[in-house]
Amino acid sequence: MKKKILCVLLSLTMTLPMAGCGLDNVFSFSYKDDAANEEESSEEEEEASDEASEEASEEEEEEAVAENDVVIVNADYNDEYLFDTDGNFIRHLDDQEILDVLKLSNDDSYAHLEAATGTILFYQVTRYDNGVASSEFIAFDYESGEVVQIQDWREKTSYGQAEVYKGKIFFTESHGSDESNYRCYEIDQDNLEFTESASDYVDVLAEVKGYNINCKTCYDHQLDEYGVMLARKDDSHYAIYKDGTVKELEGLTTGMSSSYMDQERVLYTQFDTDTYEHLGLFELDLESGDIKQITDKYVSLIAYEDGVLYYLFKDEIEFEVFDCTAYRYDVESGEETALYTKRSVPGVENYSYPGDYAISIKGGKAYYLDFADGEVTFKRADVGEEGLENEEDTGVVVNSYSAFEYGTIDYETTASYCENCGIPFTQCYVEYFNLDSKYSEYADVINEKLHEKPKNLLATYSEPTYDHSDEDCEEHAEYPQAFNETDTYTIEDVGILEDKYLYVTRGGYWYGGGAHGMPNRGQQLFDLTTGEELHLSDFYTGTEEDFKELVATKTKEDFESYGEAALEGGSPYFQTTPEDVYNSAYECVQYAEDTDYSWYFQEDGLLFFYYPYDMGSYATGFIEIFIPYEELLGRSTLSEN
């Protein structure tokens, strides 16, 4: 790596994302009237100067648009896709790519894309060393493979609000809750060099030291475009103007969760700080201080462009069944228009489609997820006053779901409620896979067996699972989640092994109160030529003792693969010695003829997994151990043929 910083400039330290960088002998900024210091200047000279300044400002804005030539669209938090400003797809980004370039393991490191321009990607990279996080801010040219470290490794540091603007990369560098710096660097794209530079508003930022600024863009962009930005200090909110004026916004409370701001208003979502109930979307008029409610729906804000606010409403129709509607709201007319509504699809993860990252609005274009023929894809359209126009496929496939190649997926829900107040006591959602008859003449037999487990689970939750007769409905209203037991049974994967065996992999999540619930998973295997359901005992000829010893040995090998760090807690396991891992694994492994909840059959081996808390923490999740068929069955395939 190389780091080229051609000059080190003034860095203003502040208590929250709120600082500026500047250079007194190169850069000066003042909101005073220059004419007061130049009494001999003529009125014509002043007007000419003003016109020149306006033209320069316009040129800078045009240049900024040209430089901001990459649109980052998320399908999930760390699943990014690059498009150009015309909406053409450039490439999919894999965070593992940059970790590989940096020779970092994804077990103790992660990378998050913060901004992009041309072929340059700006990442925050974080690694953990004995539980302590350190982060760096880097630039990566994905064409040349070159990496430049802009900010070196710093403990307990995070980077955010990054944006390429006016030929610079702006970002905040936060150090926990103690202090933060607002930084900017000139970008030399040809040579991948970065020169520390100055904010145009360094004086303003210095005056509001200690405020927590809330911007969707960098501070310079917000102040250039709207002349004002939103900030918080203690429990109060303020409007900070580009001339240095600070105005308290008395109508805003600590329950404001997400916002956009322009020169006339603040648009924000609000929740009750006592109950955490979402109250809706509101608009505060900066001049009058009046507040009006736009909607009482619990919405997620998407974008704000040219006086139009975009937001997403996820409406639960049944338990775990959602309609997601994207809206445009014209702040001048007050008119709300639905852009589209999409229903969740059984067998497709709700967070993926049509979840919180379902749509992005950039430069008047909408990039949104769609589902058809077993694939979640990106579509693109222009955003008009009446809705989406000129809809096109981008050719980008985000996810493919093999289940739809082999059949269909249906769902069913059930629930029970308090007879007096109506809060749910139980809720259950299950999915059924239906094999297409073209894959087996025994499809009906197989489907009947596949439906048994979800139907039995559904029946369990059709009535309350325990007696609620002595409870008070006031308690129900105050702590509804504490009384609601939920469970799900979902189809995760479907495939055929060796042209003979159908596997259907399931997942799920149970919650019965407390900090978290418990995930579950499993798999069913069928012989397509007979319709018979098969288990490991139909292939494995060893004893239970042999199986436990094999799994324990493979688990010990996995522990040892973490090297010396494993002996000091640097592995997913509770245990810190190979012997303890082996012994615990041996005791944990269960083997029975009809067991299907601790392993998956795969192409060339068995994937055994430990549930959370079996061998590691809840946060670790499932610990997976791969056992090749050669070691398990003495052959390379599942079947003997």
C-alpha positions in Angstrom: 0.0 0.0 0.0 1.1 3.6 -0.4 -0.2 6.8 1.1 0.5 10.1 -0.6 -0.5 13.1 1.5 1.0 16.1 -0.1 0.3 18.5 2.8 -1.2 18.2 6.2 -3.8 20.8 7.0 -5.8 22.0 10.0 -8.1 19.4 11.4 -10.8 20.6 13.8 -11.6 18.1 16.4 -15.2 17.9 17.6 -17.2 15.8 20.0 -19.4 14.1 17.3 -19.3 13.9 13.5 -18.6 17.6 13.3 -15.2 18.8 12.3 -13.5 20.6 9.4 -10.1 20.6 7.8 -8.4 23.7 6.4 -5.2 25.5 5.6 -5.0 29.2 6.7 -2.3 30.2 4.2 -4.0 28.7 1.2 -7.7 28.8 2.1 -9.8 31.6 3.6 -13.5 31.7 4.2 -15.6 34.7 5.4 -19.2 35.6 5.4 -18.4 39.3 5.9 -19.2 41.8 3.1 -15.9 42.3 1.2 -17.1 45.7 0.1 -16.7 46.9 3.7 -13.0 46.3 3.4 -12.8 47.7 -0.2 -14.5 51.1 0.1 -12.8 52.3 -3.2 -14.3 49.5 -5.3 -17.0 50.6 -7.7 -20.5 49.2 -7.8 -19.7 47.9 -11.3 -16.7 46.0 -10.0 -18.7 44.4 -7.2 -21.5 43.3 -9.6 -18.8 41.9 -12.0 -17.2 40.0 -9.1 -20.6 38.6 -8.0 -21.4 37.5 -11.5 -18.0 35.8 -11.8 -18.5 34.1 -8.5 -22.0 32.8 -9.6 -20.5 31.5 -12.9 -17.7 29.8 -11.0 -20.2 28.3 -8.6 -22.3 27.0 -11.5 -19.2 25.5 -13.1 -18.3 23.8 -9.9 -21.8 22.3 -9.6 -21.6 21.1 -13.1 -18.2 19.6 -12.4 -19.5 17.9 -9.3 -22.3 16.2 -11.2 -19.8 15.0 -13.8 -17.5 13.6 -11.1 -20.3 11.9 -9.2 -20.5 9.4 -12.1 -21.3 6.2 -10.2 -24.5 5.2 -8.6 -24.3 2.7 -5.7 -27.4 0.5 -5.3 -27.8 -1.9 -2.4 -29.7 -5.2 -2.6 -28.7 -5.7 1.0 -26.5 -3.9 3.5 -23.3 -5.3 2.1 -24.5 -6.3 -1.3 -23.7 -3.5 -3.7 -24.2 -2.9 -7.4 -22.6 -0.1 -9.5 -24.5 1.7 -12.2 -23.5 4.8 -14.2 -25.7 7.9 -14.1 -27.5 6.8 -17.3 -28.6 3.6 -15.4 -26.3 1.2 -17.1 -25.0 -1.6 -15.0 -21.2 -1.5 -14.3 -20.4 -4.3 -11.9 -21.4 -6.2 -8.7 -19.2 -5.6 -5.7 -18.1 -8.4 -3.4 -16.6 -7.2 -0.1 -14.5 -10.4 0.0 -12.6 -9.0 -3.1 -11.1 -6.2 -1.1 -10.4 -8.4 1.9 -8.5 -10.7 -0.4 -6.5 -7.9 -1.9 -5.6 -6.7 1.7 -4.9 -10.3 2.7 -7.4 -10.1 5.5 -9.6 -13.0 6.8 -13.4 -12.5 6.7 -13.5 -14.3 10.0 -12.1 -11.3 11.9 -12.4 -8.5 9.3 -15.0 -6.9 7.2 -15.2 -4.1 4.6 -18.0 -1.7 3.8 -18.3 0.4 0.7 -18.7 4.1 1.5 -18.4 5.9 -1.8 -17.2 5.6 -5.4 -16.1 7.5 -8.4 -15.0 6.1 -11.8 -13.2 2.9 -11.0 -12.2 4.0 -7.5 -14.0 2.5 -4.5 -13.7 4.0 -1.0 -14.0 1.5 1.8 -14.0 1.4 5.5 -12.1 -1.8 6.5 -12.4 -3.1 10.1 -10.4 -5.8 11.7 -10.5 -7.3 15.2 -7.5 -8.1 17.3 -8.3 -9.7 20.7 -11.7 -8.2 20.6 -10.5 -4.7 19.8 -11.7 -3.2 16.5 -9.5 -1.0 14.4 -10.5 0.6 11.1 -8.9 2.2 8.1 -10.2 4.3 5.2 -8.9 3.2 1.8 -9.3 3.8 -1.9 -9.3 0.7 -4.2 -9.0 0.9 -8.0 -10.8 -2.2 -9.1 -9.3 -2.1 -12.6 -5.6 -1.7 -11.6 -6.0 -3.6 -8.2 -4.1 -0.7 -6.5 -4.9 0.3 -2.9 -4.2 3.6 -1.2 -4.6 4.0 2.5 -6.1 7.4 3.1 -6.5 7.0 6.9 -4.4 4.4 8.6 -5.5 1.8 11.2 -7.1 3.5 14.3 -8.7 1.7 17.2 -12.4 2.3 18.0 -12.8 4.4 14.9 -15.5 4.4 12.3 -16.0 6.3 9.0 -19.2 7.6 7.5 -21.1 10.2 5.5 -18.6 9.7 2.7 -19.3 11.3 -0.6 -17.4 12.3 -3.7 -18.2 15.9 -4.3 -16.4 18.7 -6.2 -13.4 16.5 -7.0 -12.9 15.6 -3.4 -13.7 12.7 -1.1 -15.4 13.9 2.1 -16.0 11.7 5.1 -16.3 11.8 8.9 -13.9 10.0 11.2 -15.6 9.2 14.5 -13.8 8.0 17.6 -16.6 6.5 19.7 -18.6 9.2 21.5 -15.5 11.3 22.3 -14.6 13.1 19.2 -14.8 13.2 15.4 -13.1 14.8 12.4 -14.6 16.0 9.2 -12.0 15.3 6.5 -11.7 15.9 2.8 -9.0 15.0 0.2 -8.5 16.2 -3.4 -8.7 13.2 -5.8 -6.2 12.6 -8.5 -7.9 9.7 -10.3 -5.2 9.2 -12.9 -2.5 8.6 -10.3 -4.7 7.4 -7.4 -3.3 10.1 -5.2 -5.1 12.1 -2.5 -4.1 15.5 -1.1 -5.6 16.6 2.2 -7.8 19.6 1.6 -10.3 21.9 3.2 -14.0 22.2 3.7 -15.5 25.4 2.3 -17.3 25.8 5.6 -14.4 25.2 8.0 -15.3 28.5 9.9 -18.9 27.5 10.3 -18.0 24.1 11.5 -15.6 25.5 14.1 -18.4 27.6 15.5 -20.7 24.6 16.1 -18.1 22.5 17.7 -19.8 19.8 19.8 -22.9 19.4 17.7 -23.9 16.1 16.1 -24.7 16.9 12.5 -27.2 14.8 10.6 -26.7 14.8 6.9 -27.4 12.2 4.2 -24.6 13.8 2.1 -21.3 15.4 3.1 -21.7 18.7 4.9 -20.4 20.8 2.0 -22.9 19.3 -0.4 -25.8 19.9 2.1 -24.8 23.5 2.7 -24.1 24.3 -1.0 -27.5 22.9 -2.1 -29.8 24.0 0.8 -27.8 26.5 2.9 -28.7 24.7 6.1 -28.1 21.4 7.8 -29.7 19.6 10.8 -27.7 19.0 14.1 -28.3 17.8 17.5 -26.7 18.8 20.8 -27.8 17.1 24.1 -31.6 16.6 23.7 -32.2 19.5 21.3 -32.1 19.9 17.6 -30.8 22.9 15.6 -30.7 24.3 12.1 -27.1 25.4 11.2 -27.0 27.9 8.4 -24.1 28.5 6.0 -23.7 32.0 7.4 -23.0 30.6 10.8 -26.5 31.2 12.3 -27.7 28.5 14.7 -31.4 28.2 15.3 -33.0 25.8 17.8 -35.8 23.7 16.4 -38.1 23.4 19.4 -40.6 21.1 17.7 -38.2 18.3 17.2 -37.7 15.7 19.9 -35.2 12.9 20.7 -37.5 10.5 19.1 -36.6 11.6 15.6 -35.1 8.6 13.8 -34.5 9.5 10.2 -34.6 12.8 8.3 -34.0 14.9 5.2 -33.7 18.7 5.3 -33.9 21.5 2.7 -33.9 25.3 3.0 -37.6 25.4 4.1 -38.3 22.2 6.1 -37.2 19.1 7.9 -38.8 15.8 6.8 -38.5 13.1 9.5 -39.8 9.9 11.0 -40.7 9.9 14.7 -41.1 7.3 17.5 -42.3 7.4 21.1 -39.3 7.4 23.3 -41.2 5.6 26.1 -42.9 2.9 24.2 -40.7 3.0 21.0 -44.0 2.9 19.0 -43.5 4.5 15.5 -45.7 7.6 15.2 -45.2 8.3 11.5 -43.7 10.8 9.0 -43.7 14.5 9.8 -42.7 17.9 8.2 -41.4 20.8 10.3 -41.6 24.3 8.6 -38.3 26.0 9.5 -39.8 29.6 9.3 -43.0 29.1 11.3 -42.1 26.1 13.4 -45.3 24.4 12.5 -45.4 20.6 12.3 -47.7 18.6 10.1 -48.1 14.8 9.9 -47.6 13.4 6.4 -48.6 9.9 7.3 -49.0 7.7 10.4 -47.5 4.7 8.6 -44.2 3.3 9.8 -42.1 4.2 6.7 -38.4 3.9 5.7 -37.1 7.0 4.0 -35.4 6.3 0.6 -34.3 9.6 -0.9 -35.1 13.3 -1.3 -34.6 14.9 -4.7 -36.0 18.1 -6.3 -38.6 18.6 -3.6 -39.9 15.0 -3.7 -39.5 12.6 -0.7 -39.5 8.9 -1.4 -40.3 6.3 1.2 -41.2 2.6 1.6 -44.1 1.2 3.6 -43.9 -2.4 4.6 -47.4 -3.6 5.6 -47.8 -7.0 7.3 -50.9 -8.6 5.7 -50.6 -11.8 7.7 -47.8 -12.9 10.0 -44.6 -12.8 7.9 -46.5 -11.8 4.7 -45.9 -8.3 3.5 -47.0 -5.8 1.0 -44.2 -3.3 0.3 -45.3 0.0 -1.3 -42.9 2.7 -2.5 -44.3 6.2 -2.5 -43.3 9.7 -3.8 -44.4 12.7 -1.8 -44.4 16.2 -3.4 -43.6 18.6 -0.5 -45.1 21.6 -2.3 -48.4 20.1 -3.3 -48.7 17.6 -0.5 -49.6 14.9 -3.0 -48.6 11.2 -2.2 -48.3 8.8 -5.2 -47.7 5.1 -5.0 -44.9 4.0 -7.3 -45.6 0.3 -6.9 -46.7 -2.4 -4.4 -45.0 -5.8 -4.3 -46.0 -8.8 -2.1 -43.5 -11.0 -0.4 -42.9 -14.4 -2.1 -42.8 -17.8 -0.2 -39.4 -19.3 -0.5 -37.7 -15.9 -1.0 -36.2 -14.1 2.1 -38.3 -11.2 3.1 -35.2 -9.1 3.8 -34.0 -9.7 0.3 -37.3 -9.2 -1.5 -39.2 -7.0 -1.2 -37.3 -5.9 2.0 -35.8 -2.6 3.3 -33.3 -2.4 0.4 -36.0 -2.9 -2.2 -35.6 0.4 -4.0 -33.1 3.2 -4.5 -33.7 6.6 -6.1 -30.7 8.3 -7.6 -30.8 11.2 -10.1 -34.5 10.7 -11.0 -34.0 7.0 -11.7 -35.5 4.2 -9.6 -33.5 0.9 -9.2 -35.7 -1.7 -7.6 -36.0 -5.4 -7.0 -38.5 -7.6 -8.9 -39.2 -11.3 -8.7 -40.0 -13.6 -11.6 -39.2 -17.2 -12.6 -37.2 -18.0 -9.5 -35.0 -14.9 -9.7 -34.8 -11.6 -7.9 -33.5 -9.0 -10.4 -32.9 -5.3 -10.6 -35.2 -3.2 -12.7 -34.7 0.4 -13.6 -37.3 3.2 -14.4 -37.6 6.9 -14.6 -39.6 8.5 -11.8 -42.4 10.7 -13.0 -45.1 12.6 -11.3 -47.6 9.9 -11.9 -45.3 7.0 -11.0 -42.6 4.9 -12.7 -42.0 5.3 -16.4 -39.9 3.6 -19.1 -39.4 0.5 -17.0 -36.5 -1.7 -18.1 -34.7 -4.8 -17.0 -31.0 -4.2 -16.1 -30.0 -7.8 -16.7 -28.7 -8.0 -13.1 -29.7 -11.1 -11.2 -29.4 -10.6 -7.4 -30.5 -14.1 -6.3 -31.7 -17.3 -7.9 -33.9 -19.7 -6.0 -33.5 -23.3 -7.2 -36.8 -24.4 -5.5 -38.8 -22.8 -8.4 -36.9 -24.9 -10.9 -38.2 -28.1 -9.3 -41.7 -27.0 -8.2 -43.7 -24.4 -6.3 -43.9 -23.1 -2.8 -47.1 -22.3 -0.9 -47.5 -20.8 2.6 -50.0 -20.9 5.4 -50.3 -18.9 8.7 -52.2 -19.3 11.9 -52.5 -17.3 15.1 -54.3 -17.2 18.5 -55.3 -14.0 20.3 -56.5 -12.6 23.6 -60.3 -12.7 23.6 -60.4 -9.4 25.5 -57.7 -7.1 24.0 -56.8 -8.9 20.8 -53.0 -9.1 21.1 -51.6 -12.2 19.6 -50.5 -15.0 21.9 -49.1 -17.2 19.1 -48.3 -16.7 15.4 -46.9 -19.2 13.0 -45.8 -19.1 9.3 -45.0 -22.2 7.3 -44.0 -22.9 3.7 -44.7 -26.1 1.7 -42.6 -27.2 -1.2 -44.5 -29.0 -4.0 -42.4 -31.1 -6.3 -43.4 -31.0 -10.0 -44.6 -34.4 -11.2 -42.2 -34.3 -14.2 -39.3 -35.1 -11.7 -40.9 -38.2 -10.2 -43.9 -40.4 -10.7 -44.1 -40.4 -6.9 -44.4 -36.6 -6.6 -47.7 -36.9 -4.7 -46.2 -39.3 -2.2 -43.2 -37.1 -1.7 -45.3 -33.9 -1.3 -47.5 -35.5 1.3 -44.5 -36.4 3.4 -43.0 -32.9 2.8 -46.1 -31.3 4.1 -46.3 -33.3 7.3 -43.8 -31.3 9.4 -45.0 -27.8 8.6 -48.7 -28.8 9.1 -47.9 -30.4 12.5 -46.0 -27.2 13.4 -48.9 -25.0 12.3 -51.3 -27.1 14.4 -49.2 -26.5 17.5 -49.8 -22.7 17.3 -53.5 -22.6 16.4 -54.3 -22.3 20.1 -52.3 -20.5 22.9 -49.4 -22.7 24.1 -50.0 -21.8 27.7 -52.8 -20.5 30.0 -53.2 -16.7 29.9 -56.4 -16.5 32.1 -54.7 -14.8 35.1 -53.1 -12.1 33.0 -54.0 -8.4 32.8 -54.7 -6.8 29.4 -52.9 -3.7 30.6 -49.7 -5.9 30.7 -50.5 -7.2 27.3 -50.7 -3.7 25.9 -47.5 -2.6 27.6 -45.4 -5.7 26.7 -47.1 -7.4 23.8 -44.0 -9.2 22.6 -43.5 -10.8 26.0 -46.8 -12.7 25.5 -46.4 -13.6 21.8 -44.7 -16.9 20.8 -43.8 -17.0 17.2 -42.4 -19.6 14.9 -41.5 -20.0 11.2 -40.8 -22.9 8.8 -39.3 -21.8 5.5 -38.0 -23.4 2.4 -34.3 -22.5 2.0 -33.0 -24.7 -0.8 -34.1 -27.5 -3.1 -32.0 -29.6 -5.4 -31.3 -33.1 -6.9 -28.2 -35.1 -6.1 -26.8 -37.6 -8.5 -29.9 -37.4 -10.6 -31.7 -39.5 -8.0 -32.1 -37.8 -4.6 -34.3 -34.8 -4.0 -33.3 -32.7 -1.0 -35.4 -30.0 0.6 -33.6 -27.8 3.1 -35.6 -25.8 5.6 -35.0 -23.0 8.0 -36.9 -21.2 10.7 -36.9 -19.0 13.7 -38.6 -19.4 17.1 -39.2 -16.5 19.5 -40.8 -16.8 22.9 -39.7 -13.5 24.6 -36.3 -12.3 25.8 -33.4 -10.8 24.0 -33.6 -13.2 21.0 -35.1 -16.3 19.7 -33.5 -19.5 18.3 -32.9 -20.4 14.6 -33.5 -23.9 13.4 -32.7 -25.8 10.2 -33.0 -29.2 8.8 -33.2 -31.2 5.5 -35.3 -34.0 4.1 -34.0 -36.4 1.4 -36.1 -38.5 -1.0 -35.4 -41.2 -3.6 -37.1 -39.9 -6.7 -37.3 -43.5 -8.1 -39.3 -44.9 -5.2 -40.7 -41.9 -3.3 -39.1 -43.2 -0.1 -37.8 -40.7 2.5 -34.1 -41.5 3.3 -31.9 -40.8 6.3 -28.2 -41.1 7.0 -28.7 -44.6 8.3 -29.7 -45.6 4.8 -26.2 -44.9 3.6 -23.9 -45.0 6.7 -22.9 -48.5 7.9 -20.8 -47.5 10.9 -21.9 -47.5 14.5 -23.1 -44.5 16.5 -19.8 -44.5 18.3 -17.9 -44.4 15.0 -20.0 -41.4 13.9 -19.5 -39.5 17.1 -15.8 -40.0 17.0 -15.6 -39.0 13.3 -17.5 -35.7 13.9 -15.6 -34.9 17.1 -12.3 -35.4 15.2 -13.3 -33.2 12.3 -14.5 -30.6 14.8 -11.1 -30.7 16.6 -9.4 -30.2 13.2 -11.6 -27.2 12.5 -10.6 -25.7 15.9 -6.9 -26.3 15.2 -7.3 -24.5 11.8 -7.5 -21.2 13.7 -3.9 -21.7 14.9 -2.4 -20.2 18.0 -5.3 -17.7 18.3 -7.7 -20.5 19.1 -5.9 -21.2 22.3 -6.6 -17.6 23.4 -10.3 -17.5 22.5 -9.7 -16.6 18.8 -12.1 -19.2 17.4 -15.9 -19.7 17.2 -15.7 -22.3 20.0 -16.3 -21.9 23.7 -13.4 -24.3 24.4 -9.8 -23.2 24.2 -7.9 -26.6 23.8 -8.2 -29.3 21.2 -9.0 -31.9 23.8 -11.9 -29.9 25.3 -13.3 -29.3 21.8 -13.1 -33.0 21.0 -14.8 -34.0 24.3 -17.5 -31.5 24.0 -18.2 -32.3 20.4 -18.4 -36.0 21.2 -21.0 -35.4 23.9 -23.0 -33.0 21.7 -23.3 -35.2 18.6 -26.5 -37.2 18.4 -27.2 -39.9 15.9 -30.5 -41.6 15.2 -32.1 -43.2 12.2 -34.7 -40.5 11.6 -32.5 -37.5 12.6 -32.5 -34.7 10.0 -31.9 -31.6 12.0 -28.1 -31.7 12.4 -26.8 -32.1 8.9 -27.3 -31.6 5.2 -26.5 -34.0 2.4 -24.4 -32.2 -0.2 -22.8 -33.1 -3.6 -19.5 -34.6 -2.1 -20.1 -34.8 1.6 -22.2 -34.3 4.7 -22.4 -30.8 6.3 -22.8 -31.3 10.0 -23.7 -28.3 12.1 -23.9 -27.3 15.7 -26.7 -25.1 16.9 -26.0 -21.8 18.8 -24.9 -22.5 22.4 -23.9 -26.2 21.5 -20.2 -25.3 21.0 -20.2 -21.6 20.6 -22.0 -18.4 21.4 -25.4 -17.3 20.0 -23.6 -14.5 18.1 -21.4 -17.2 16.4 -24.5 -18.8 14.9 -24.3 -22.4 13.4 -20.8 -23.9 13.4 -20.5 -26.1 10.3 -18.2 -29.1 9.9 -17.8 -30.6 6.5 -17.2 -34.4 6.3 -16.3 -35.8 2.8 -18.2 -38.9 1.7 -14.8 -40.6 1.4 -14.3 -40.3 5.1 -17.9 -41.0 6.1 -19.0 -43.7 3.6 -15.7 -44.9 2.1 -16.7 -43.7 -1.4 -16.8 -40.4 -3.2 -20.6 -40.4 -3.8 -23.7 -40.7 -1.7 -25.0 -43.8 -3.5 -23.0 -47.0 -4.0 -23.6 -46.9 -7.8 
